[in-house]
Amino acid sequence: MTSHPGTLYGLGVGPGDPELLTLKAVRLLQEADVIAYPAPMEGASMARSIAAPHIPEGRTEIAIRMPMVEARFPAQDVYDKAAAEIAAHLDDGRSVAVLCEGDPFFYGSFMYLFGRLASDHRTVVVPGVSALTATAAAAGAPLAARNDVLTVLPGPLEEEALVERLARAEAVAIIKVGRHLAKVKRALAATGLDHGAHYISHASMAQQRVVALGDLHEDTAPYFSMILAHRRGDAWS
Amino acid sequence: MTSHPGTLYGLGVGPGDPELLTLKAVRLLQEADVIAYPAPMEGASMARSIAAPHIPEGRTEIAIRMPMVEARFPAQDVYDKAAAEIAAHLDDGRSVAVLCEGDPFFYGSFMYLFGRLASDHRTVVVPGVSALTATAAAAGAPLAARNDVLTVLPGPLEEEALVERLARAEAVAIIKVGRHLAKVKRALAATGLDHGAHYISHASMAQQRVVALGDLHEDTAPYFSMILAHRRGDAWS
């Protein structure tokens, strides 16, 4: 007996506040046969924690556990194994929702599963509120407006590359700041973008922190942190 | 008798699919005393249409009506008048939710009210799913991944500026395409970014359309349209 194959959902669960889930994500959490999510080697998954109030009891769950080594991309064999496990559910006719912090296609690890599964399985991506806009909301300053050019720069880039990009930038969001904070601060200062810049960690979460960059004295930051800057300085705030 | 002043909410209602509202937006729509939204001179407001299933009957509403002239920024006197009307409600202790297509701080017109009201009134911005990530979901291709630099470029920029920015770009989203489509296509071709690029209009809405840029023969596009391109071409899809 062959069954109708199941659908793979990439489900954006938003930046951290469980109230920033979309109605669509909530519905699909209730409908999906299997729920999968990235998780550290031990302990709780952030994506699952965000969605937890809406995950029915007793649902089949797959924790995709991998070493969380910053600035190194995850072991491909972890994704090979997870994709095989998910594919088996899909082939048996079960739908699988993969929970993604923020938005699945905005620097998300969902791409690793998408690349392995989307060509052979019906795949639907449900966009979520990204950390990018949640961070601007937390800072109380527009990310970009009118005909601004907006540049999103990952903190792990080399200092020279950061400076080269920042020199021409108008509105800027620097993501994945983490242990690159000191380098990022130097690059912003070198390009005149430090004035009016804000550092934001854990946007929309209980531990949210917003600091003017000039008042930030640490040299490292948590993973969930971002810096927003604008050529106009803090004319917004 | 003085009353406690009301809170101003900038409420992202997402890209168009009413199911992409957040739980928080839905709650605040039910709680707000007054609901305001941008609207054309005649006819329905897009932001209100998206939120309509959640707006209680008989709620006080403010339609901020303005001429929708593309590529010209709206008359400031319209916002002066709307801000005064909203401020009067806030001063009388009523909360006001301003509905914003997508996200309030991602190229949103909310900034015009924010600039006039936030310094004197308690203001909370509720992020929403932006057209940026909804468009990537529609195209079925990651917007940006790993350590990509992502550049968001408004279509109204001069062709020379577009070419200059695109020449150095990796992941690209071109917004506000509209009547600038022919110019944008030329700039993408001149910088080798046309291969694998996608054109997407009305992402997440019933009339959503996704076309490979090479198969698009029009020279103008609707307001709600975007082009996604990547230096890697369509290696994603």
Interface residues (C-beta under 8 A of the other chain):
Chain A: G10 G12 G14 P15 D17 P18 E19 L20 L21 T22 L23 K24 V26 R27 F73 D103 P104 F105 F106 Y107 G108 M111 F114 G115 A118 T123 V125 V126 P127 G128 V129 S130 L132 T133 A134 A136 A137 G140 A141 P142 L143 A144 A145 R146 N147 D148 V149 L150 T151 V152 L153 P154 P156 L157 R165 R168 K176 S204 W236
Chain B: G10 G12 G14 P15 D17 P18 E19 L20 L21 T22 L23 K24 V26 R27 F73 D103 P104 F105 F106 Y107 G108 M111 F114 G115 A118 T123 V125 V126 P127 G128 V129 S130 L132 T133 A134 A136 A137 G140 A141 P142 L143 A144 A145 R146 N147 D148 V149 L150 T151 V152 L153 P154 P156 L157 R165 R168 K176 S204 W236
